[in-house]
């Protein structure tokens, strides 16, 4: 996608996801970019129909503004920033020994692939042939240590010959040879010309090699218009534009993205660390029993395991449907489960200092009220500190990443930051409290007044702080706690939002009862207040 | 360009679900060692044997040279003493070449084979030894969301209404050779009884996860038996929850009653080759509730309702639907579908 400033007035931002399509109109008014309209519909609806709808709504809401941005000029001529989310591809990760599979499989898992593993140690050549001939695999990663271990070496020649035979039968499959397997590339090159690529990659022995392998696998995973890759680009621009440390947690049907950005300083560019995880999709991973277990851990609906499995299947069949009533609560439970998987698989990102701003993005959050999203983030991302929360409500983070030029993207993101991110509020999460005991006192000084709250460990305190308001929160604890740093008295800046200020005095990490009925009661009690009076 | 009349009514914002698909490529899975008997471009008739499936596949090693050897190619010859079966003397065998190291080929072979028949008439598009063969059916396909069992063919019989539930006691030997339309849902007991009575398949709107697991476990036991029953397929039209079969689909099934059809599993679909059969065209203004509390309900589209509140804190794009004999109600657009 080239520069968008060729069109001085307006463009469409489109995120075509696997389950839903989000579209928005962004226009330049009075010297800055503004978000004028947005909507999201199931992917089965034609994008042109959605664009026509939001344009018509803009005309109805403000005919003069619509005329100014050129809605009468013919929508076909408008620039479109388009990104797409696709179902995660499947990769077979094989090695000579079971031990050697793990690091390669981990790299593939964090690069957005659905991973199946096998080793010559576990499967005989017949079973391995059947495994690799599965036409569901888009790529095969054959790995070995560098140098290979004693347990791997005897199997490597057979493995190379077997993969070469697979390639002859499935010339379309992409093969990645990792580590010492690269020495056997000639065996597969002998197959001759074919549509599938043969790539060489390092063994993930160290951080640099692992990063290189993940970069290669990510390139392989999706074409250039991939929505998640675009979000990472936008995040870097957003961190620079706001000069804040920002983390994005994006969840869709096909997977999840966790990305942590640091703004550039002293002339150095900003940095982003990211992981894309296919099993962090809204409807869970391939193993249905695991997905049901994950969902049961977060559901507030009293359903037995079989019925919950059926609801999960329905969600997989029609992920855009059943968004009201208890269906909305089920979706949020599924989102929490997906977020848990994402957080569990990215401990290195979790170990980074708490970001200044945590952004929820993706279609998984689409139908939940803002306060419920804020609580879901606080439920799963258990990290001591004070963080502002926001939501990419128009799904603009992806399309803005389609702008190639860094400076142009940064300018546009800077203009739009206040509109593309819906403020959810702030969460203050101390660590080290003793549950059930008075913990101390909170004083919130805002322009609208001062609020004082007695804090009791183990629960949640909600302080009304509307969007646009900023305040100073003073926390005085009886005992020493950790809130970024260790201490008893803290003063933090907080920002208002749809969920206000959430003082989370629950355990870090969270501890919930094992019994499902008791667990449901507690989760429902926490969520009840944040669903606009609805039961959890 | 969007048709203004349709756009004004907002019907384009209701997801479209294809009632029939054509052409339909039916995929039959084979494993290493299985023998494919047809080649790309060949025409096959329904019921024709297209492959041999090996039931006791094992790995052997060929020590001598093999002429024109290619992975996936066929080989026949003599296996020396030894091997996985610990043969005491040489034996003649045939199988599929897998790969070679140090000049020695590994071959997948077996003793007991069973036929794989084509469930549809059509043309073989391509074959991949050890992977699959794909046949482009000459007929049309009515897609479902999932299918269990093995592709099967039989005479379509409607056993209950669109919102009925076929019970095991209602299935008898009259079901033999038939593909039964089982209504809104069935349980595993009904499925296993139908299979035992010689039925070739079942078409149902919803199949719960528990019944699915029970049936698959039973099917696995049956397939492992020495004498296997004929193939039996289950086509699920909608999902896991109970809901009536859509009226548009029911009209197709009613038109096909008494005719020979096939249920295939990849893609999950009912395939029929009746070019002269007149299929009623779905009413373009008729919509169905796909999900939510009113799932399965059908009514006439009555226009866009705009964003509406559905429960605490949940605001969704909505449309009006007029159920027969009732006032229009606003429902989330995400929950609606229409057939075409």
Interface residues (C-beta under 8 A of the other chain):
Chain A: X39 X41 X42 X44 X45 X46 X48 X49 X50 X52 X53 X124 X125 X126 X129 X130 X133 X135 X157 X158 X161 X162 X164 X165 X166 X168 X169 X170 X288 X306 X309 X310 X311 X313 X314 X317 X318 X320 X321 X322 X323 X324 X325 X327 X328 X367 X368 X369 X371 X372 X531 X532 X533 X534
Chain B: X2 X7 X12 X13 X15 X16 X17 X31 X32 X33 X57 X58 X59 X70 X71 X72 X98 X99 X100 X101 X102 X106 X108 X128 X129 X130 X131 X132 X145 X208 X209 X210 X238 X239 X240 X241 X290 X291 X292 X293 X310 X311 X312 X313 X314 X316 X317 X332 X333 X334 X335
